[in-house]
């Protein structure tokens, strides 16, 4: 995990979630929001361990449960605290999002696409007697 230069104000995001708040880096927050949106579309859930900044300005890890009922408000915050940039986590979340967005195979509704298993002449590679 990399940290930005502490000498300048950092733009991070606060995720307001279930009566609490998590302050994390822009890239992490954006990836979480996109992933949560896709999980909701798929009616699925997941948990994430997210680097965040607590009220004392210390780096901590926060676990978030994301699911169809998750409701977020995301707002930008300016802080002198270093942005916890975790590019590995951002990539992991992006990969999970892409996996959910990938088209799933669908069986054909045309029954002629499938062999009639009751007719031995249509069974592919029938067993040897």
N, CA, C and O atoms as a GROMACS GRO file, in nm:
protein
  516
    1UNK      N    1   0.085  -0.116   0.000
    1UNK     CA    2   0.000   0.000   0.000
    1UNK      C    3   0.090   0.123   0.000
    1UNK      O    4   0.184   0.131   0.078
    2UNK      N    5   0.061   0.216  -0.087
    2UNK     CA    6   0.139   0.340  -0.097
    2UNK      C    7   0.065   0.453  -0.028
    2UNK      O    8  -0.057   0.450  -0.012
    3UNK      N    9   0.142   0.552   0.013
    3UNK     CA   10   0.083   0.671   0.073
    3UNK      C   11   0.125   0.792  -0.007
    3UNK      O   12   0.238   0.800  -0.055
    4UNK      N   13   0.034   0.888  -0.021
    4UNK     CA   14   0.066   1.012  -0.091
    4UNK      C   15   0.155   1.099  -0.005
    4UNK      O   16   0.175   1.071   0.114
    5UNK      N   17   0.209   1.204  -0.064
    5UNK     CA   18   0.294   1.301   0.007
    5UNK      C   19   0.213   1.368   0.117
    5UNK      O   20   0.112   1.432   0.088
    6UNK      N   21   0.257   1.357   0.244
    6UNK     CA   22   0.179   1.414   0.354
    6UNK      C   23   0.186   1.566   0.360
    6UNK      O   24   0.114   1.625   0.440
    7UNK      N   25   0.269   1.630   0.280
    7UNK     CA   26   0.284   1.775   0.287
    7UNK      C   27   0.172   1.853   0.223
    7UNK      O   28   0.164   1.974   0.242
    8UNK      N   29   0.085   1.789   0.149
    8UNK     CA   30  -0.023   1.861   0.082
    8UNK      C   31  -0.157   1.800   0.119
    8UNK      O   32  -0.164   1.682   0.155
    9UNK      N   33  -0.264   1.880   0.109
    9UNK     CA   34  -0.397   1.828   0.139
    9UNK      C   35  -0.431   1.717   0.040
    9UNK      O   36  -0.403   1.727  -0.079
   10UNK      N   37  -0.490   1.612   0.092
   10UNK     CA   38  -0.528   1.498   0.012
   10UNK      C   39  -0.679   1.499  -0.007
   10UNK      O   40  -0.753   1.531   0.086
   11UNK      N   41  -0.724   1.464  -0.124
   11UNK     CA   42  -0.867   1.449  -0.147
   11UNK      C   43  -0.900   1.302  -0.128
   11UNK      O   44  -0.854   1.216  -0.204
   12UNK      N   45  -0.980   1.275  -0.029
   12UNK     CA   46  -1.025   1.139  -0.004
   12UNK      C   47  -1.176   1.140  -0.002
   12UNK      O   48  -1.239   1.244  -0.023
   13UNK      N   49  -1.234   1.026   0.022
   13UNK     CA   50  -1.379   1.017   0.025
   13UNK      C   51  -1.425   0.952   0.154
   13UNK      O   52  -1.364   0.858   0.206
   14UNK      N   53  -1.536   1.005   0.203
   14UNK     CA   54  -1.602   0.948   0.320
   14UNK      C   55  -1.722   0.869   0.269
   14UNK      O   56  -1.807   0.921   0.197
   15UNK      N   57  -1.726   0.744   0.307
   15UNK     CA   58  -1.839   0.658   0.273
   15UNK      C   59  -1.928   0.650   0.397
   15UNK      O   60  -1.888   0.594   0.499
   16UNK      N   61  -2.047   0.707   0.388
   16UNK     CA   62  -2.145   0.700   0.496
   16UNK      C   63  -2.227   0.574   0.472
   16UNK      O   64  -2.288   0.556   0.367
   17UNK      N   65  -2.227   0.487   0.572
   17UNK     CA   66  -2.277   0.352   0.551
   17UNK      C   67  -2.331   0.296   0.682
   17UNK      O   68  -2.258   0.288   0.780
   18UNK      N   69  -2.456   0.259   0.685
   18UNK     CA   70  -2.519   0.194   0.801
   18UNK      C   71  -2.496   0.269   0.932
   18UNK      O   72  -2.463   0.208   1.034
   19UNK      N   73  -2.512   0.399   0.930
   19UNK     CA   74  -2.497   0.477   1.052
   19UNK      C   75  -2.354   0.508   1.090
   19UNK      O   76  -2.330   0.572   1.192
   20UNK      N   77  -2.258   0.466   1.010
   20UNK     CA   78  -2.117   0.493   1.037
   20UNK      C   79  -2.053   0.558   0.916
   20UNK      O   80  -2.120   0.586   0.817
   21UNK      N   81  -1.924   0.581   0.926
   21UNK     CA   82  -1.852   0.643   0.815
   21UNK      C   83  -1.712   0.584   0.806
   21UNK      O   84  -1.650   0.550   0.907
   22UNK      N   85  -1.664   0.572   0.683
   22UNK     CA   86  -1.529   0.524   0.655
   22UNK      C   87  -1.464   0.626   0.563
   22UNK      O   88  -1.520   0.661   0.459
   23UNK      N   89  -1.345   0.674   0.600
   23UNK     CA   90  -1.270   0.765   0.514
   23UNK      C   91  -1.159   0.685   0.449
   23UNK      O   92  -1.078   0.623   0.518
   24UNK      N   93  -1.156   0.686   0.317
   24UNK     CA   94  -1.055   0.611   0.243
   24UNK      C   95  -1.018   0.688   0.118
   24UNK      O   96  -1.074   0.793   0.089
   25UNK      N   97  -0.923   0.636   0.044
   25UNK     CA   98  -0.876   0.702  -0.077
   25UNK      C   99  -0.981   0.705  -0.187
   25UNK      O  100  -1.072   0.623  -0.190
   26UNK      N  101  -0.967   0.802  -0.277
   26UNK     CA  102  -1.061   0.818  -0.388
   26UNK      C  103  -1.077   0.691  -0.470
   26UNK      O  104  -1.188   0.647  -0.498
   27UNK      N  105  -0.964   0.631  -0.509
   27UNK     CA  106  -0.969   0.514  -0.596
   27UNK      C  107  -1.038   0.396  -0.528
   27UNK      O  108  -1.116   0.325  -0.590
   28UNK      N  109  -1.008   0.376  -0.400
   28UNK     CA  110  -1.070   0.267  -0.326
   28UNK      C  111  -1.220   0.292  -0.314
   28UNK      O  112  -1.300   0.202  -0.338
   29UNK      N  113  -1.260   0.413  -0.277
   29UNK     CA  114  -1.402   0.447  -0.261
   29UNK      C  115  -1.478   0.431  -0.393
   29UNK      O  116  -1.589   0.377  -0.394
   30UNK      N  117  -1.418   0.477  -0.503
   30UNK     CA  118  -1.485   0.464  -0.633
   30UNK      C  119  -1.503   0.317  -0.671
   30UNK      O  120  -1.609   0.279  -0.721
   31UNK      N  121  -1.401   0.235  -0.646
   31UNK     CA  122  -1.409   0.092  -0.678
   31UNK      C  123  -1.516   0.024  -0.592
   31UNK      O  124  -1.591  -0.060  -0.642
   32UNK      N  125  -1.522   0.060  -0.464
   32UNK     CA  126  -1.623   0.002  -0.374
   32UNK      C  127  -1.763   0.038  -0.422
   32UNK      O  128  -1.851  -0.048  -0.425
   33UNK      N  129  -1.784   0.162  -0.459
   33UNK     CA  130  -1.916   0.206  -0.503
   33UNK      C  131  -1.960   0.131  -0.629
   33UNK      O  132  -2.075   0.088  -0.639
   34UNK      N  133  -1.869   0.117  -0.724
   34UNK     CA  134  -1.902   0.045  -0.848
   34UNK      C  135  -1.931  -0.103  -0.818
   34UNK      O  136  -2.026  -0.160  -0.873
   35UNK      N  137  -1.849  -0.163  -0.732
   35UNK     CA  138  -1.868  -0.304  -0.697
   35UNK      C  139  -2.001  -0.325  -0.623
   35UNK      O  140  -2.074  -0.420  -0.653
   36UNK      N  141  -2.032  -0.238  -0.529
   36UNK     CA  142  -2.157  -0.249  -0.454
   36UNK      C  143  -2.278  -0.237  -0.547
   36UNK      O  144  -2.378  -0.306  -0.530
   37UNK      N  145  -2.267  -0.149  -0.645
   37UNK     CA  146  -2.375  -0.132  -0.742
   37UNK      C  147  -2.396  -0.260  -0.822
   37UNK      O  148  -2.510  -0.301  -0.845
   38UNK      N  149  -2.287  -0.322  -0.865
   38UNK     CA  150  -2.298  -0.446  -0.943
   38UNK      C  151  -2.348  -0.561  -0.856
   38UNK      O  152  -2.427  -0.643  -0.902
   39UNK      N  153  -2.302  -0.568  -0.731
   39UNK     CA  154  -2.353  -0.671  -0.640
   39UNK      C  155  -2.504  -0.658  -0.623
   39UNK      O  156  -2.575  -0.758  -0.621
   40UNK      N  157  -2.553  -0.536  -0.611
   40UNK     CA  158  -2.697  -0.513  -0.597
   40UNK      C  159  -2.771  -0.561  -0.720
   40UNK      O  160  -2.877  -0.623  -0.709
   41UNK      N  161  -2.717  -0.532  -0.839
   41UNK     CA  162  -2.782  -0.578  -0.963
   41UNK      C  163  -2.788  -0.730  -0.969
   41UNK      O  164  -2.884  -0.787  -1.022
   42UNK      N  165  -2.686  -0.796  -0.915
   42UNK     CA  166  -2.679  -0.942  -0.919
   42UNK      C  167  -2.748  -1.007  -0.798
   42UNK      O  168  -2.752  -1.129  -0.787
   43UNK      N  169  -2.800  -0.924  -0.707
   43UNK     CA  170  -2.862  -0.973  -0.583
   43UNK      C  171  -2.766  -1.065  -0.509
   43UNK      O  172  -2.801  -1.176  -0.469
   44UNK      N  173  -2.643  -1.016  -0.491
   44UNK     CA  174  -2.537  -1.092  -0.425
   44UNK      C  175  -2.475  -1.006  -0.315
   44UNK      O  176  -2.511  -0.890  -0.298
   45UNK      N  177  -2.381  -1.063  -0.242
   45UNK     CA  178  -2.314  -0.987  -0.136
   45UNK      C  179  -2.168  -1.031  -0.125
   45UNK      O  180  -2.129  -1.135  -0.177
   46UNK      N  181  -2.089  -0.950  -0.056
   46UNK     CA  182  -1.948  -0.980  -0.036
   46UNK      C  183  -1.898  -0.893   0.080
   46UNK      O  184  -1.963  -0.795   0.117
   47UNK      N  185  -1.784  -0.928   0.135
   47UNK     CA  186  -1.720  -0.846   0.236
   47UNK      C  187  -1.585  -0.799   0.183
   47UNK      O  188  -1.520  -0.869   0.107
   48UNK      N  189  -1.546  -0.680   0.225
   48UNK     CA  190  -1.417  -0.623   0.186
   48UNK      C  191  -1.346  -0.571   0.310
   48UNK      O  192  -1.409  -0.517   0.401
   49UNK      N  193  -1.215  -0.588   0.312
   49UNK     CA  194  -1.129  -0.529   0.415
   49UNK      C  195  -1.066  -0.406   0.352
   49UNK      O  196  -0.986  -0.417   0.259
   50UNK      N  197  -1.103  -0.288   0.402
   50UNK     CA  198  -1.069  -0.162   0.337
   50UNK      C  199  -0.975  -0.079   0.425
   50UNK      O  200  -1.001  -0.062   0.544
   51UNK      N  201  -0.864  -0.027   0.367
   51UNK     CA  202  -0.780   0.064   0.444
   51UNK      C  203  -0.855   0.196   0.463
   51UNK      O  204  -0.909   0.251   0.368
   52UNK      N  205  -0.857   0.244   0.585
   52UNK     CA  206  -0.929   0.368   0.611
   52UNK      C  207  -0.857   0.448   0.718
   52UNK      O  208  -0.766   0.399   0.785
   53UNK      N  209  -0.899   0.572   0.733
   53UNK     CA  210  -0.840   0.664   0.830
   53UNK      C  211  -0.943   0.686   0.941
   53UNK      O  212  -1.056   0.726   0.914
   54UNK      N  213  -0.904   0.659   1.066
   54UNK     CA  214  -0.998   0.680   1.176
   54UNK      C  215  -0.997   0.827   1.219
   54UNK      O  216  -0.927   0.909   1.160
   55UNK      N  217  -1.076   0.860   1.320
   55UNK     CA  218  -1.089   1.000   1.366
   55UNK      C  219  -0.958   1.059   1.416
   55UNK      O  220  -0.940   1.180   1.413
   56UNK      N  221  -0.866   0.974   1.462
   56UNK     CA  222  -0.736   1.022   1.511
   56UNK      C  223  -0.636   1.038   1.398
   56UNK      O  224  -0.522   1.080   1.421
   57UNK      N  225  -0.677   1.005   1.274
   57UNK     CA  226  -0.588   1.018   1.160
   57UNK      C  227  -0.496   0.898   1.141
   57UNK      O  228  -0.398   0.906   1.067
   58UNK      N  229  -0.527   0.788   1.207
   58UNK     CA  230  -0.446   0.668   1.200
   58UNK      C  231  -0.501   0.573   1.094
   58UNK      O  232  -0.623   0.562   1.076
   59UNK      N  233  -0.411   0.505   1.024
   59UNK     CA  234  -0.452   0.406   0.925
   59UNK      C  235  -0.503   0.281   0.997
   59UNK      O  236  -0.433   0.223   1.080
   60UNK      N  237  -0.624   0.241   0.965
   60UNK     CA  238  -0.685   0.120   1.020
   60UNK      C  239  -0.748   0.042   0.904
   60UNK      O  240  -0.758   0.093   0.792
   61UNK      N  241  -0.788  -0.078   0.932
   61UNK     CA  242  -0.860  -0.157   0.831
   61UNK      C  243  -1.003  -0.177   0.880
   61UNK      O  244  -1.027  -0.213   0.995
   62UNK      N  245  -1.096  -0.154   0.791
   62UNK     CA  246  -1.238  -0.163   0.821
   62UNK      C  247  -1.300  -0.268   0.732
   62UNK      O  248  -1.272  -0.272   0.612
   63UNK      N  249  -1.384  -0.353   0.789
   63UNK     CA  250  -1.454  -0.452   0.708
   63UNK      C  251  -1.592  -0.399   0.673
   63UNK      O  252  -1.666  -0.350   0.759
   64UNK      N  253  -1.625  -0.409   0.545
   64UNK     CA  254  -1.756  -0.366   0.496
   64UNK      C  255  -1.830  -0.487   0.440
   64UNK      O  256  -1.772  -0.569   0.369
   65UNK      N  257  -1.957  -0.497   0.473
   65UNK     CA  258  -2.044  -0.597   0.412
   65UNK      C  259  -2.124  -0.526   0.304
   65UNK      O  260  -2.198  -0.432   0.333
   66UNK      N  261  -2.108  -0.570   0.182
   66UNK     CA  262  -2.179  -0.511   0.068
   66UNK      C  263  -2.285  -0.610   0.021
   66UNK      O  264  -2.259  -0.730   0.013
   67UNK      N  265  -2.403  -0.560  -0.008
   67UNK     CA  266  -2.509  -0.647  -0.056
   67UNK      C  267  -2.620  -0.567  -0.121
   67UNK      O  268  -2.610  -0.445  -0.133
   68UNK      N  269  -2.726  -0.636  -0.163
   68UNK     CA  270  -2.836  -0.568  -0.233
   68UNK      C  271  -2.902  -0.458  -0.152
   68UNK      O  272  -2.956  -0.363  -0.209
   69UNK      N  273  -2.899  -0.469  -0.020
   69UNK     CA  274  -2.964  -0.368   0.064
   69UNK      C  275  -2.868  -0.257   0.107
   69UNK      O  276  -2.908  -0.167   0.180
   70UNK      N  277  -2.743  -0.263   0.063
   70UNK     CA  278  -2.644  -0.161   0.102
   70UNK      C  279  -2.683  -0.025   0.046
   70UNK      O  280  -2.717  -0.012  -0.072
   71UNK      N  281  -2.678   0.074   0.131
   71UNK     CA  282  -2.705   0.211   0.088
   71UNK      C  283  -2.588   0.297   0.132
   71UNK      O  284  -2.552   0.299   0.250
   72UNK      N  285  -2.530   0.368   0.037
   72UNK     CA  286  -2.411   0.448   0.062
   72UNK      C  287  -2.438   0.594   0.028
   72UNK      O  288  -2.519   0.625  -0.059
   73UNK      N  289  -2.369   0.680   0.097
   73UNK     CA  290  -2.353   0.818   0.055
   73UNK      C  291  -2.203   0.840   0.053
   73UNK      O  292  -2.134   0.811   0.151
   74UNK      N  293  -2.152   0.890  -0.057
   74UNK     CA  294  -2.007   0.913  -0.070
   74UNK      C  295  -1.986   1.061  -0.090
   74UNK      O  296  -2.046   1.124  -0.177
   75UNK      N  297  -1.897   1.118  -0.008
   75UNK     CA  298  -1.866   1.260  -0.020
   75UNK      C  299  -1.716   1.280  -0.014
   75UNK      O  300  -1.643   1.204   0.050
   76UNK      N  301  -1.670   1.384  -0.083
   76UNK     CA  302  -1.528   1.416  -0.081
   76UNK      C  303  -1.493   1.488   0.048
   76UNK      O  304  -1.572   1.567   0.099
   77UNK      N  305  -1.374   1.459   0.099
   77UNK     CA  306  -1.323   1.527   0.218
   77UNK      C  307  -1.178   1.566   0.191
   77UNK      O  308  -1.102   1.490   0.132
   78UNK      N  309  -1.142   1.685   0.233
   78UNK     CA  310  -1.003   1.730   0.225
   78UNK      C  311  -0.939   1.707   0.361
   78UNK      O  312  -0.996   1.744   0.464
   79UNK      N  313  -0.824   1.648   0.360
   79UNK     CA  314  -0.756   1.616   0.484
   79UNK      C  315  -0.605   1.624   0.464
   79UNK      O  316  -0.556   1.605   0.353
   80UNK      N  317  -0.535   1.651   0.570
   80UNK     CA  318  -0.388   1.653   0.564
   80UNK      C  319  -0.332   1.512   0.586
   80UNK      O  320  -0.212   1.491   0.576
   81UNK      N  321  -0.420   1.417   0.615
   81UNK     CA  322  -0.379   1.279   0.636
   81UNK      C  323  -0.345   1.215   0.502
   81UNK      O  324  -0.406   1.246   0.400
   82UNK      N  325  -0.248   1.126   0.504
   82UNK     CA  326  -0.206   1.059   0.382
   82UNK      C  327  -0.315   0.966   0.329
   82UNK      O  328  -0.382   0.896   0.406
   83UNK      N  329  -0.333   0.968   0.198
   83UNK     CA  330  -0.431   0.885   0.130
   83UNK      C  331  -0.379   0.741   0.126
   83UNK      O  332  -0.272   0.716   0.070
   84UNK      N  333  -0.453   0.646   0.184
   84UNK     CA  334  -0.407   0.507   0.181
   84UNK      C  335  -0.438   0.442   0.046
   84UNK      O  336  -0.540   0.376   0.029
   85UNK      N  337  -0.349   0.462  -0.049
   85UNK     CA  338  -0.370   0.408  -0.183
   85UNK      C  339  -0.328   0.261  -0.183
   85UNK      O  340  -0.210   0.230  -0.165
   86UNK      N  341  -0.424   0.172  -0.201
   86UNK     CA  342  -0.396   0.029  -0.208
   86UNK      C  343  -0.435  -0.017  -0.348
   86UNK      O  344  -0.547  -0.062  -0.372
   87UNK      N  345  -0.339  -0.007  -0.440
   87UNK     CA  346  -0.367  -0.040  -0.580
   87UNK      C  347  -0.402  -0.188  -0.597
   87UNK      O  348  -0.481  -0.223  -0.684
   88UNK      N  349  -0.345  -0.273  -0.512
   88UNK     CA  350  -0.380  -0.416  -0.518
   88UNK      C  351  -0.526  -0.438  -0.485
   88UNK      O  352  -0.594  -0.518  -0.550
   89UNK      N  353  -0.576  -0.368  -0.384
   89UNK     CA  354  -0.717  -0.379  -0.347
   89UNK      C  355  -0.806  -0.322  -0.456
   89UNK      O  356  -0.909  -0.381  -0.489
   90UNK      N  357  -0.767  -0.208  -0.512
   90UNK     CA  358  -0.846  -0.148  -0.620
   90UNK      C  359  -0.857  -0.246  -0.737
   90UNK      O  360  -0.965  -0.263  -0.794
   91UNK      N  361  -0.746  -0.312  -0.772
   91UNK     CA  362  -0.747  -0.410  -0.882
   91UNK      C  363  -0.834  -0.530  -0.846
   91UNK      O  364  -0.909  -0.579  -0.930
   92UNK      N  365  -0.824  -0.577  -0.722
   92UNK     CA  366  -0.904  -0.691  -0.677
   92UNK      C  367  -1.053  -0.660  -0.685
   92UNK      O  368  -1.132  -0.742  -0.733
   93UNK      N  369  -1.091  -0.541  -0.640
   93UNK     CA  370  -1.232  -0.501  -0.646
   93UNK      C  371  -1.277  -0.487  -0.791
   93UNK      O  372  -1.387  -0.529  -0.826
   94UNK      N  373  -1.193  -0.427  -0.874
   94UNK     CA  374  -1.226  -0.411  -1.017
   94UNK      C  375  -1.242  -0.547  -1.084
   94UNK      O  376  -1.331  -0.565  -1.167
   95UNK      N  377  -1.156  -0.643  -1.049
   95UNK     CA  378  -1.166  -0.778  -1.106
   95UNK      C  379  -1.297  -0.845  -1.064
   95UNK      O  380  -1.362  -0.910  -1.145
   96UNK      N  381  -1.334  -0.829  -0.938
   96UNK     CA  382  -1.460  -0.887  -0.889
   96UNK      C  383  -1.579  -0.824  -0.961
   96UNK      O  384  -1.675  -0.893  -0.995
   97UNK      N  385  -1.572  -0.694  -0.982
   97UNK     CA  386  -1.680  -0.624  -1.053
   97UNK      C  387  -1.691  -0.675  -1.196
   97UNK      O  388  -1.801  -0.703  -1.244
   98UNK      N  389  -1.577  -0.688  -1.264
   98UNK     CA  390  -1.576  -0.736  -1.402
   98UNK      C  391  -1.630  -0.879  -1.410
   98UNK      O  392  -1.702  -0.914  -1.504
   99UNK      N  393  -1.596  -0.961  -1.312
   99UNK     CA  394  -1.645  -1.099  -1.310
   99UNK      C  395  -1.798  -1.101  -1.301
   99UNK      O  396  -1.863  -1.182  -1.367
  100UNK      N  397  -1.854  -1.014  -1.220
  100UNK     CA  398  -2.000  -1.008  -1.208
  100UNK      C  399  -2.065  -0.957  -1.336
  100UNK      O  400  -2.177  -0.996  -1.369
  101UNK      N  401  -1.995  -0.869  -1.407
  101UNK     CA  402  -2.051  -0.810  -1.529
  101UNK      C  403  -2.037  -0.902  -1.649
  101UNK      O  404  -2.102  -0.880  -1.752
  102UNK      N  405  -1.953  -1.006  -1.639
  102UNK     CA  406  -1.931  -1.097  -1.752
  102UNK      C  407  -2.060  -1.171  -1.784
  102UNK      O  408  -2.132  -1.214  -1.694
  103UNK      N  409  -2.089  -1.186  -1.914
  103UNK     CA  410  -2.211  -1.258  -1.950
  103UNK      C  411  -2.204  -1.404  -1.907
  103UNK      O  412  -2.099  -1.468  -1.917
  104UNK      N  413  -2.315  -1.455  -1.861
  104UNK     CA  414  -2.324  -1.595  -1.820
  104UNK      C  415  -2.379  -1.677  -1.937
  104UNK      O  416  -2.463  -1.629  -2.013
  105UNK      N  417  -2.332  -1.801  -1.952
  105UNK     CA  418  -2.387  -1.886  -2.058
  105UNK      C  419  -2.535  -1.916  -2.032
  105UNK      O  420  -2.575  -1.937  -1.917
  106UNK      N  421  -2.612  -1.917  -2.137
  106UNK     CA  422  -2.755  -1.943  -2.126
  106UNK      C  423  -2.788  -2.059  -2.218
  106UNK      O  424  -2.747  -2.061  -2.334
  107UNK      N  425  -2.861  -2.155  -2.167
  107UNK     CA  426  -2.901  -2.270  -2.248
  107UNK      C  427  -2.999  -2.226  -2.356
  107UNK      O  428  -3.082  -2.138  -2.334
  108UNK      N  429  -2.988  -2.288  -2.470
  108UNK     CA  430  -3.077  -2.257  -2.581
  108UNK      C  431  -3.217  -2.308  -2.550
  108UNK      O  432  -3.234  -2.415  -2.490
  109UNK      N  433  -3.316  -2.233  -2.590
  109UNK     CA  434  -3.454  -2.278  -2.572
  109UNK      C  435  -3.500  -2.364  -2.690
  109UNK      O  436  -3.610  -2.419  -2.688
  110UNK      N  437  -3.415  -2.375  -2.791
  110UNK     CA  438  -3.446  -2.457  -2.908
  110UNK      C  439  -3.408  -2.601  -2.877
  110UNK      O  440  -3.290  -2.634  -2.868
  111UNK      N  441  -3.508  -2.688  -2.861
  111UNK     CA  442  -3.480  -2.826  -2.820
  111UNK      C  443  -3.406  -2.905  -2.927
  111UNK      O  444  -3.348  -3.009  -2.895
  112UNK      N  445  -3.405  -2.860  -3.052
  112UNK     CA  446  -3.332  -2.933  -3.155
  112UNK      C  447  -3.181  -2.916  -3.138
  112UNK      O  448  -3.103  -2.986  -3.204
  113UNK      N  449  -3.138  -2.824  -3.049
  113UNK     CA  450  -2.995  -2.808  -3.022
  113UNK      C  451  -2.940  -2.920  -2.935
  113UNK      O  452  -2.819  -2.934  -2.920
  114UNK      N  453  -3.029  -3.000  -2.877
  114UNK     CA  454  -2.987  -3.104  -2.784
  114UNK      C  455  -3.024  -3.240  -2.841
  114UNK      O  456  -3.129  -3.256  -2.902
  115UNK      N  457  -2.937  -3.340  -2.822
  115UNK     CA  458  -2.970  -3.473  -2.873
  115UNK      C  459  -3.084  -3.535  -2.793
  115UNK      O  460  -3.102  -3.506  -2.674
  116UNK      N  461  -3.160  -3.619  -2.859
  116UNK     CA  462  -3.266  -3.694  -2.792
  116UNK      C  463  -3.200  -3.815  -2.728
  116UNK      O  464  -3.166  -3.911  -2.797
  117UNK      N  465  -3.183  -3.812  -2.598
  117UNK     CA  466  -3.111  -3.919  -2.529
  117UNK      C  467  -3.190  -4.048  -2.522
  117UNK      O  468  -3.135  -4.153  -2.487
  118UNK      N  469  -3.320  -4.043  -2.554
  118UNK     CA  470  -3.400  -4.166  -2.558
  118UNK      C  471  -3.382  -4.239  -2.691
  118UNK      O  472  -3.416  -4.357  -2.701
  119UNK      N  473  -3.329  -4.172  -2.791
  119UNK     CA  474  -3.305  -4.231  -2.923
  119UNK      C  475  -3.156  -4.262  -2.934
  119UNK      O  476  -3.076  -4.169  -2.947
  120UNK      N  477  -3.117  -4.390  -2.931
  120UNK     CA  478  -2.974  -4.424  -2.931
  120UNK      C  479  -2.899  -4.375  -3.054
  120UNK      O  480  -2.776  -4.362  -3.049
  121UNK      N  481  -2.968  -4.347  -3.164
  121UNK     CA  482  -2.897  -4.298  -3.282
  121UNK      C  483  -2.854  -4.154  -3.266
  121UNK      O  484  -2.766  -4.107  -3.339
  122UNK      N  485  -2.914  -4.082  -3.171
  122UNK     CA  486  -2.878  -3.942  -3.151
  122UNK      C  487  -2.784  -3.920  -3.033
  122UNK      O  488  -2.741  -3.807  -3.008
  123UNK      N  489  -2.753  -4.025  -2.961
  123UNK     CA  490  -2.664  -4.010  -2.847
  123UNK      C  491  -2.522  -3.994  -2.899
  123UNK      O  492  -2.472  -4.080  -2.970
  124UNK      N  493  -2.456  -3.883  -2.864
  124UNK     CA  494  -2.319  -3.865  -2.912
  124UNK      C  495  -2.228  -3.968  -2.846
  124UNK      O  496  -2.234  -3.991  -2.726
  125UNK      N  497  -2.145  -4.030  -2.927
  125UNK     CA  498  -2.050  -4.132  -2.880
  125UNK      C  499  -2.118  -4.235  -2.791
  125UNK      O  500  -2.088  -4.244  -2.672
  126UNK      N  501  -2.212  -4.315  -2.848
  126UNK     CA  502  -2.281  -4.414  -2.766
  126UNK      C  503  -2.182  -4.514  -2.709
  126UNK      O  504  -2.080  -4.544  -2.772
  127UNK      N  505  -2.210  -4.565  -2.589
  127UNK     CA  506  -2.118  -4.662  -2.529
  127UNK      C  507  -2.112  -4.790  -2.611
  127UNK      O  508  -2.210  -4.831  -2.673
  128UNK      N  509  -1.996  -4.851  -2.611
  128UNK     CA  510  -1.979  -4.978  -2.683
  128UNK      C  511  -2.045  -5.090  -2.604
  128UNK      O  512  -2.034  -5.095  -2.481
  129UNK      N  513  -2.113  -5.179  -2.675
  129UNK     CA  514  -2.183  -5.290  -2.608
  129UNK      C  515  -2.092  -5.408  -2.589
  129UNK      O  516  -2.134  -5.510  -2.534
   0.00000   0.00000   0.00000
